[in-house]
Amino acid sequence: MAKYTGKDCALFVPSGTMGNLISVLGHCEHRGSEVLLGDQAHIFLYEQAGMAQLGGIQPHIIPTRPDGTFDVNEITLRLRIEDVHCPRTTLICIENTQNVCGGKILPSLWIDQVGSIAKSVGIPLHMDGARLMNAVVASGESAARILQGCDTASICFSKGLGTPVGSIIVGPEEFMYRAIRLRKVLGGGMRQAGMLAAAALYALENMVDRLADDHKHAKLLAQAISETGSKNVICQVADVHTNIAIVHLHPDAITPEQFCNRLSMVGKVCLF
Ligand SMILES: Cc1ncc(COP(=O)(O)O)c(C=O)c1O
């Protein structure tokens, strides 16, 4: 994975949440630090505020745009470096593909821009790359190219790639020593981990290209929904970049449960 991502080292961890938490804690060694990230980031929305709960670190959110990016000018406006009243900004996080925005692929030039701003102020950039391989397959760019401007990334093998457990943190060697200690204290140290590593290796060698099928299927699903012309069930085909198709339901017309029941009838009757 180090070779695949163009980084020095790779460290196996049990989950994406742990990969992100170790990365945040590893970069922000002092309580009272602040992390800049999008307000639709998985780290902010769905990881129990782990950085605050366990590290005394505060997330500082930037509005996420529908394409999964945020305005880079917001970074400089929100940076807090040295003021006795303020926390210190010690990390920037981005997410690729962006889950809540519908599996959107972040443009590499935007990532580079965020990376060079971060570098210019001496702050690292971490990518929550839970679905990085989806971005690789759909964009045709290598993981190393996509991650060029990032210091670290957490990448999952359990999403779309078929392994039951497992994520990898990639980054510089000196960071990985901190990451190993953090993995241990979080209870993520593993002994007989070869079986999991084998599943991840298999996924890397055999399952990545297959993600293209998932992307095709997500588009087909979106197309089929959109072709019904329903005003109550809406799915924008152009918004499907990878393996996520977000369906908007009119709350007065159909509940998510009813919609799922109707979907299970596809091939029999399907009337929206
Ligand atoms: C973007 C993103 N990051 C992190 C995670 C967390 O991964 P895990 O469920 O392995 O902890 C997810 C899970 O869906 C995710 O979508």
The ligand as a MOL file (V3000), in Angstrom:
LIG
                    3D

  0  0  0     0  0            999 V3000
M  V30 BEGIN CTAB
M  V30 COUNTS 16 16 0 0 0
M  V30 BEGIN ATOM
M  V30 1 C -15.9390 8.4150 4.2180 0
M  V30 2 C -15.9040 7.4450 5.3460 0
M  V30 3 N -14.9040 7.5130 6.2350 0
M  V30 4 C -14.8020 6.6510 7.2670 0
M  V30 5 C -15.7250 5.6430 7.4290 0
M  V30 6 C -15.5960 4.7290 8.6240 0
M  V30 7 O -15.2370 3.4560 8.2950 0
M  V30 8 P -15.5190 2.2240 9.3280 0
M  V30 9 O -16.9620 1.9370 9.2270 0
M  V30 10 O -14.6270 1.1400 8.8000 0
M  V30 11 O -15.1180 2.6780 10.6710 0
M  V30 12 C -16.7830 5.5250 6.5110 0
M  V30 13 C -17.7900 4.4530 6.6820 0
M  V30 14 O -18.7070 4.3060 5.9260 0
M  V30 15 C -16.8830 6.4430 5.4500 0
M  V30 16 O -17.8820 6.3910 4.5640 0
M  V30 END ATOM
M  V30 BEGIN BOND
M  V30 1 1 1 2
M  V30 2 1 2 3
M  V30 3 2 2 15
M  V30 4 2 3 4
M  V30 5 1 4 5
M  V30 6 1 5 6
M  V30 7 2 5 12
M  V30 8 1 6 7
M  V30 9 1 7 8
M  V30 10 2 8 9
M  V30 11 1 8 10
M  V30 12 1 8 11
M  V30 13 1 12 13
M  V30 14 1 12 15
M  V30 15 2 13 14
M  V30 16 1 15 16
M  V30 END BOND
M  V30 END CTAB
M  END
